[in-house]
Amino acid sequence: MADAELDAMAKLVGLDIPAAFRDGVRHQLALNARLVAPLERFTPDADAAPAPVFEP
């Protein structure tokens, strides 16, 4: 991730990332992406019909 991309993301949430911490932030973002990727298959499809509710 380039510095400009990191600055743009930080600006969206009102943060200023000092140069000394940029590599650590990039590492954390990459780690988070790897941890969340396997869970995305459990995210419901927005276009799919809702699952039927079982009523005994």
C-alpha positions in Angstrom: 0.0 0.0 0.0 1.4 3.4 -1.0 1.7 6.3 1.4 -0.9 8.2 -0.5 -3.4 5.3 -0.1 -2.6 5.0 3.6 -3.0 8.8 4.1 -6.4 8.7 2.3 -7.7 5.9 4.5 -6.5 7.6 7.6 -8.1 10.9 6.6 -11.4 9.1 6.2 -11.4 8.3 9.9 -9.7 11.5 11.0 -6.3 10.0 11.8 -2.7 11.2 11.1 -0.3 8.3 10.9 3.3 9.3 11.7 6.0 8.0 9.3 7.5 5.8 12.0 4.3 3.8 12.3 3.4 3.4 8.6 5.0 0.0 8.2 3.3 -1.3 11.3 -0.1 0.0 10.2 0.4 -1.7 6.8 1.3 -4.9 8.5 -1.8 -4.8 10.7 -4.1 -4.0 7.8 -2.7 -7.0 5.8 -3.1 -9.3 8.8 -6.7 -8.2 9.3 -7.5 -8.8 5.7 -6.0 -12.3 5.9 -8.0 -13.1 9.1 -11.3 -11.8 7.7 -11.1 -13.3 4.2 -12.1 -16.9 5.3 -15.2 -15.4 7.2 -16.5 -13.6 4.1 -18.1 -16.8 2.8 -20.5 -16.7 5.8 -21.7 -13.2 4.9 -25.2 -13.4 3.5 -25.8 -12.4 -0.1 -27.7 -9.1 -0.2 -29.6 -10.2 -3.3 -30.6 -13.5 -1.9 -34.1 -14.1 -0.5 -34.2 -14.3 3.3 -34.0 -17.8 4.7 -37.3 -19.3 5.8 -38.1 -19.3 9.5 -38.9 -22.6 11.0 -42.0 -22.6 13.1 -42.7 -25.8 15.0 
